[in-house]
């Protein structure tokens, strides 16, 4: 944690091979392991939750139903009636990110969404899907998305590149938002955790600041839970908004 | 209240409208203008969240523009020109992103409703 008196805040994001020799031989890291765990947990929530098929749902069934209805409502509300066909995609995306974020709050677990490679891959998939959907529905008319309405033709050579840049910048803004939020939270946790150890070991007069750091860390864990859920939600909402734009153009 | 009762008076022709208003008063219908789409999903966001979001939008457009400008410069061998042009375009695109974030969306409401019917 605090190697040689300095705080190694970024060491926690290092990828290590998981599952012993088998994992090492195929580069199966702890991030991949956590992705599998997130997938299994999502599947388990729905499968175990819906198994009783009770008229009055129990706790787990309530959770599963609420999850389904929340995302379903989000899809149909934001995309329109066409949103139903994108529901499985948005649902999978939301729960993959949500469980990825939440797993990272537990000690000894790894947050795979704190790697920009992961979030950028997810975002590239979203933007690619949005573009493919738009082209399939609208064909060449899709290009009119980059032409703002009611603008004199003289300005179009200037405005069309700006619109295209704005479209492409979704790739970065969506991925960096998730990645930065998760990484910043875990760096803060690490820094204050290191404070506790360093101050606690420094002597009796530093016990009070050490306790304060511990209190901050407790508050940060709660804040992390909020950020984890909120960022997964924001990612899903923005995916829905982009899909709406793709389906309806503007 | 007085405004609403005026609408609900016997002069109001449409039963649908009165039903909708009544349902809205009772909170039975989720009010459409409050959906995250129209508020630019800023509803539950803290000032920190908004600030971070604006920063990310501004910078991301610039990053993409610089990357494209640099790549095109390497491609055509016009070293400083295109990157300079794209920095300006990227800044403009960033401002456009932020504008989209905060702008009221007057054309959106009816369009969404049309799609819903």
HADDOCK unambig.tbl for C-alpha pairs under 7 A between the chains (distance, minus, plus):
assign (segid A and resid 78 and name CA) (segid B and resid 37 and name CA) 6.71 0.50 0.50
assign (segid A and resid 80 and name CA) (segid B and resid 115 and name CA) 6.11 0.50 0.50
assign (segid A and resid 80 and name CA) (segid B and resid 116 and name CA) 5.77 0.50 0.50
assign (segid A and resid 81 and name CA) (segid B and resid 116 and name CA) 6.30 0.50 0.50
assign (segid A and resid 162 and name CA) (segid B and resid 89 and name CA) 5.74 0.50 0.50
assign (segid A and resid 162 and name CA) (segid B and resid 90 and name CA) 6.93 0.50 0.50
assign (segid A and resid 162 and name CA) (segid B and resid 92 and name CA) 6.62 0.50 0.50
assign (segid A and resid 162 and name CA) (segid B and resid 93 and name CA) 5.04 0.50 0.50
assign (segid A and resid 163 and name CA) (segid B and resid 93 and name CA) 6.69 0.50 0.50
assign (segid A and resid 165 and name CA) (segid B and resid 61 and name CA) 6.47 0.50 0.50
assign (segid A and resid 165 and name CA) (segid B and resid 65 and name CA) 6.63 0.50 0.50
assign (segid A and resid 165 and name CA) (segid B and resid 90 and name CA) 6.67 0.50 0.50
assign (segid A and resid 165 and name CA) (segid B and resid 93 and name CA) 6.12 0.50 0.50
assign (segid A and resid 166 and name CA) (segid B and resid 61 and name CA) 6.15 0.50 0.50
assign (segid A and resid 166 and name CA) (segid B and resid 93 and name CA) 5.07 0.50 0.50
assign (segid A and resid 166 and name CA) (segid B and resid 94 and name CA) 6.88 0.50 0.50
assign (segid A and resid 166 and name CA) (segid B and resid 97 and name CA) 6.39 0.50 0.50
assign (segid A and resid 169 and name CA) (segid B and resid 60 and name CA) 5.58 0.50 0.50
assign (segid A and resid 169 and name CA) (segid B and resid 61 and name CA) 4.74 0.50 0.50
assign (segid A and resid 169 and name CA) (segid B and resid 64 and name CA) 5.89 0.50 0.50
assign (segid A and resid 172 and name CA) (segid B and resid 60 and name CA) 5.30 0.50 0.50
assign (segid A and resid 173 and name CA) (segid B and resid 56 and name CA) 5.67 0.50 0.50
assign (segid A and resid 173 and name CA) (segid B and resid 57 and name CA) 5.63 0.50 0.50
assign (segid A and resid 173 and name CA) (segid B and resid 60 and name CA) 5.27 0.50 0.50
assign (segid A and resid 177 and name CA) (segid B and resid 56 and name CA) 6.70 0.50 0.50
